[in-house]
Structure formats: structure tokens, C-alpha cells
Amino acid sequence: MTLKQALAQTRKILVSDNIEDASLESELLLRHTLQIDRVQLYLDLGRELSLKQEQTLWRLVARRRRGEPTAYITGHREFYGLDFHVDSTVLIPRPESELLVEKTLDIAHRQPVTTIAEIGTGCGAIAVSLARHLPEARIYATDISPSAIKTARRNCLKHGVADNIQLLAGDMLDPLPALVDLIIANLPYVEASEIPRTGPGSFEPALALNGGLAGLEKVLRLCRQVSTRFSPRGCLLLEVGQGQATVVTTYLRGLFPSAAIAITPDLMGIERVVSLCLTPDYLDARLVHGIRS
């Protein structure tokens, strides 16, 4: 069997199982089997797979058909143009979370940002991406899971930012040693009753998904805590689920009546990031008070 035939057959199998992005996932599984990059794959489509390579590929395909995410199978996930190690101890980074990075960089261009805290860092994708773009900033990355901290440390070392990021094990803001200019969080926001029992979501750690009865238990708890950890020019960026932005914005307005608050949609039009800044000038004026460009 040639690489071209293996790619086509893998795609056919994944399509028959209604797996989204079957073409991309087929490519990722085959590349992982052969330990080659995309260029090598398409340069060698006529190459024959060995029997051992075929057996390895079909074992990976079987795992994918049982619902295990490709990122866990291959141990890799791309985020903000970087490759991250992921495993079943951490949530797989989502493309929509890149919006948190973009909003942070936007604020950093409007004001001096010297200290950042990412709460619930998981594999460290957001913290590492920020460290690569804001090398002068000191970043604290916290997580309640020691396993997640271990994975995040591996990614910090991989991308050469271990000196810029201080990883801290603990709950929410408790481990922070100092006030910070910016707090970022992609906390669990899935309602407990909606956490998948089968399929891709069931392989991810419940700790990273479970937002409590209404999905916002941890998000609102963080909102109540941030005032004790903000510098005078503090800002907060929160990723939220579909239909949650208005609730979070209203809650924050009650806690910070004079702050600037904005809602930013993701590429699908879902209101995804809620931003709050104690100093209004640090938010894009087109977004303040929920007015979106």
C-alpha cells in the first residue's frame, strides 16, 4: 500500500464515521505513523508502507474511531502557530482560545503590561504564546492539576520561554505571589450535565470541562477574586461559552461599576471573550460596553 492509498483509505474510514476534518486527521495520523512532516508526506505519496507501518496506522485509526481525539493519539496540537505537546491530563487547546492571545496583545500595545497571570493554564499554550510575543513580561501560569503543570513545563522548555513563565500549582489566584496587570482565564464553562460520556469530549479531563451546575461556577468565582490581585491598571480577559457573555458582563458590572467592559465574538460569531479594564482607555473604544466592530 502506498502513502497515497493509505491516506485515501484512512480518510474514507473517518468520513464513514462522520468525523469532522477527516482529510486533515487522516494526514495527521499517517504523518505520526511515519514520523514525517507534511512536505515529506506529499513528496513521497508513491512510497510503499511497510507491514509494520500499516499495522501501526490501522491501530491509530481504530483509536480515533473509538472517539479518542487525534491530538491525544499523536501527542501534538497546533495553537497560535506553535506546536504543543498534549496528553489526556490537559484540555486540548481550541482555535477560539487564540482570541484570548490576540486580545492580550492588543491591550499590551495600548498600555505597559509587565505582569500577566493565566489561570488554569493546562498545557500552557496561551502562556507560552504570550511569552513568545511579550518577552519582557513576567507571566505566572497557575493550574490546580499537578499533571497539567508538568505538561505546561514541558512546553515552556520546548519553546524556550521557561525563564519568562513561572508555573504555580494551586487553585485560581491563590498561588500568585504579587499583583498583576492582566489576568487571563479559560476556565471550565461546560454545564456538569452536558459533559460528554462518550466520544472526543469524554477523553478530556472532567476537571478542565466541568463548570458546575450552570457552567459558570468557576468563572464567577474568579470574577469575585480578581480585585485583590489587580494592579491599579488591571485588566481581565475571560473566555466563555455560547450564551454566557451577557451573564458574565452583568455580573462584572455589578462588581466593577466604573470599569470598561467589552464582549468580543470569535470567527463563528459566538460571543467568546469578555474583557474588563479598570482604565477604560486600554480597551478598543469600538468594543466598550458590548458594542462590537
Secondary structure, 3 states (H helix, E strand, C coil): CEHHHHHHHHHHHHHHCCCCCHHHHHHHHHHHHHCCCHHHHHHCCCCECCHHHHHHHHHHHHHHHCCCCHHHHHCEEEECCEEEECCCCCCCCCHHHHHHHHHHHHHHHHCCCCEEEEECCCCCHHHHHHHHHCCCCEEEEEECCHHHHHHHHHHHHHCCCCCCEEEEECCCCCCCCCCEEEEEECCCCECHHHCCCCCHHHHCCHHHCECCCCCCHHHHHHHHHHHHCEEEEEEEEEECCCCCHHHHHHHHHHHCCCCEEEEEECCCCCEEEEEEECCHHHCCCCCECCCCC
